Structure formats: C-alpha cells, structure tokens
Amino acid sequence: MQAERLKLEHKIFGFVSEAARELNFKAFAVGGFVRDLLLERPCKDIDFVCVGSGIELARLTAAKISPHLQVTVFKNFGTAHFRWNDWDFEFVGARKESYQRDSRKPIVENGTLEDDQNRRDFTINAMAISLNTDSFGELIDPFNGRQDLANQLIRTPLNPDITFSDDPLRMMRAIRFATQLHFTILPETLAAIERNRERIKIISQERITDELNKIILAPTPSEGFILLEETGLLKIIFPEMQQLKGVENYEGKGHKDNFYHTLQVLDNITRTTNDLWLRWAAILHDIAKPPTKRFVPGEGWTFHGHEVLGSKWVPRIFRTMKLPMSAEMKFVQKMVYLHLRPIALTKEEISDSALRRLLFEAGDDIESLLMLCEADITSKNREKVRRYLMKFELVREKLKEVEEKDRIRNFQPPITGELIMQTFGVNPGREIGIIKEEIKEAILEGKIHNDYEEAFKMMLELGAKLGLKKISSP
C-alpha cells in the first residue's frame, strides 16, 4: 500500500530538506504540527526531528534562510530553536528515553525515528512527515493516529500505565487535549489515569497550572474539570474545588451541587470572554460555600458570607497554584467579593445610592463583574433566566445613567487630606479621616454632588462640628 503524501506549503520544509540532505541526516516534521495539519487547525510552530544532531540541522537550515537569523541552542537538551516570519521552529535529534520511578526527567540516548515516536504521549501526536528527498511529504503513522483523529480518540501509543507513570504530566495533557478538541479518552487510557493519579505529585506546580489554564481557556472547560474529578486528579491538584461537589439534604430540602453550578457558570462565561482571569473568577466565585453552608429553619440552606471568605481565600489559592500575585489576583479577588452585589440589585427597587456604591467599588471592572453575574444565572427554568437577564439590562442602563450624572467610577473625593490640614491648620489626625469619610459617604448617598464647591462647603461644616477653625483659603 502506497504511503499517504501530504502537501507542505511553508518554505521552511524545503530549507530543512536541503540541509538534511547535505548533512546526510534523515529529517521529519513531527508532533502537534502534523496533528493540526490533518485537523486543518491553525498552527504557528513546528517541531523537527532528525536522525543526527538537531543543533547542526537548525544552524544549517537557518543559514540557508538568512545569515542574520539567530539560533538559540540548548546544549544540555540537544535542541535548537529559531523564529522566522512569526513562526517558531524547534529542532532535536531522535531520542529514546528511560525513566526512574521518582523523577519525570528521563535518561536520554540517541535513537531512531521509531524510538522517538514510541516516546510520544498520544497516538495523535506520534505521527511524522518525511522531509527526505525520496519520500518527501509521506505520513509515517505507526500507531494509527490518523484513525484516532477521525474517531476523535485520545490513546497512548504504548502501555498507558507506563506512559503516565514515566511522565505524569501526560495525564493532565490527555484531559487538556480531550477538552480542547472535544475528543474522548479511550476507557483503558482513562482508567490508567485514575490508577496513576498519585504520580502527579512529582510534577512541579507551575507545569500543572499551565495545563490547567489551557483547560480553562478551552471552548467548554467543564469537560476537562469533569474528567479531572472523575479520575481523582482534581482532589489532588485543586482540593477546594473538589469540596464543592455533592448535595446535602435536611428536612427534605437540598441545595444545588455547587461543583456543577460552578462549571455551568464557567461554561457560560466562556461564551462572552476569553479572559483567563475572568474565567478564574467564575471558578472561584462560590469556592467558600462549603464552610459557610448552614441550614436555617424556615429559610433553608444558606451560604452567608461566602463571598467575603472566598475573597480572602483567593491569595492563598493563587499562591498555591503559582499564579500571578499582582493585578490578576486582585482582580479575581474583587470579582469574588462583589459577585452578589449586582444580583441583589435585581431583587429590589434600584436606588441611585446602591448603584453609586457599586460603581465606586467595581471601578473600571464593572463590565467584567456584570458579565460574571449574568453567567451566574444557571436556573433550569428558562423563563426565570430570561427575567433575570432583562433585570440585568435595567441595572446596566441605570448604572450608565448614574455614571454619566455623578462620575463615580474610580472617583477620588474632591477634598484631600492635604487640603483639610491646610484649611484648618492642623496636623494629621483622626479628624482628617472623619471629614474625608463623611464627604465620600455623602457623595455616594447622593446628599451632595461629586463637586468641589459642595464638598468644600461640607468640609467647613464638618470641621466646625469637630471644633476646627478655618485659617486659610485654598
């Protein structure tokens, strides 16, 4: 049977083929590029494997493209890399690997293309395309990866227990690929993940979180989290989320399963944003419900204060996950803390005071907060969801009106501590804080406008009540 030949349009393949011929190497395009080419998915990076020195092949290929093209060499790994026209190209010599039980770092030896394909994680990533003159473009597919692509299956080339035990990160990658591609993990492969789940503990947190973030950024991230939970990985890598699962009944009343509710909120928000941190806010918005759960006679199940406790948990979770502890963490913390506020506004007569306070606290993140709250409407009653969304539109309109009128978003009260001290000739003290807080509250309550003249007049009145005397004009 004649081997299938694939059309390779990028100029890089001609340069690699020519360089390999001159070096008397066998060269191949491998891995994710081949998979994505067959799936007709966009791809901007290509891995090349040669039977020989990947570093030599990279240098000669780059020299053929341009004498000024810079090649980055990683001698310890025997790899080389360069960028050309916004594409990334990685070169490595064919390898075979063996592993020790307590490490995912392999003992590496030179090998053949067959050795290299044997060490790949999944059949769909174990295909290669020949770049050699006599077989240019031929698909080399020893594990029927093309058929697995057609059947939308994730399967390991060799024994899955060995594959996952050797490199436990592959368990996360299996779930990530299944989620990104909407593929099914073969039952035997899935069972092997469950059997080997404890091995994930030898993987660095940074690499686990990198895979988790890719799952979160997938089109339907709930698919990945369900697989993580079913295999037992979630309990190990994200125990706080695992604890959301389950329903408790008391006096015939049960609450909704907060794990599946969270996944629905996450899926909902993926339809409106690709923002990783807003998706993290969706994941964490109810994270503190388990410890705040109470059954109150006449009221049912309550989770009072879960937004406050959850916001306090965010820094710890981010630190554990090795996520950024700066603006991204503070954004998620704010979203978790405020996520009930817009929902509360839909249940009552909306006052300008409540809108001003929400604008003041949310600042420029008000739109993100509203997106999160709309995603949080997960009732199975479609009419109920429709009514809530209509109320949210009213909240949006009123927020816009109040913002245009009062300029509250990110506002700084027009009276500063320096002005108060200068006007009354006093040093820093509690009176300064009292006056500033009273003016801020008056603006938020609508007692005075967000206006310097009105605020200055109120400052003088408050100063007089506190026994301060005006000694200068600003």
Protein Blocks (a to p, Z undefined) as FASTA:
>chain_A
ZZdddddfbfklmmmmmmmmmnopacddehjllmmmmnopacfbdcdddedjfklmmmmm
mmmmomkbccdddfknopacddeehiacdddddddddddfkbcbdcdddddfklmmmmpm
bfklmcccdfbfklgoiacdfkommmmmmnopacdfbdfklmmmmmmmlmmmmmmmmmmn
opacdfklmmmmmmmmmmmmmpcfklmmmmmmmmmmpmblmlmmmmmmmnommmmmmmml
mmmgccddeehiacddfklmmmmmmmmmmmmoccfklmmmmmmmmmmmmmmgccdehklp
adehklmmmmmmmmmmmmmnopafblmmmmmmmmmmmmmmmmmmmmpccdfklmmmmmmm
nmmmlmmmmmmmmmmpccfblklmmmmmmmmmmmmmmmmmmmmmnomgopacfbdfklmm
mmnopacdfklmmmmmmmmmmmmnomaccdfklmmmmmmmmmmmnopacfbdZZ
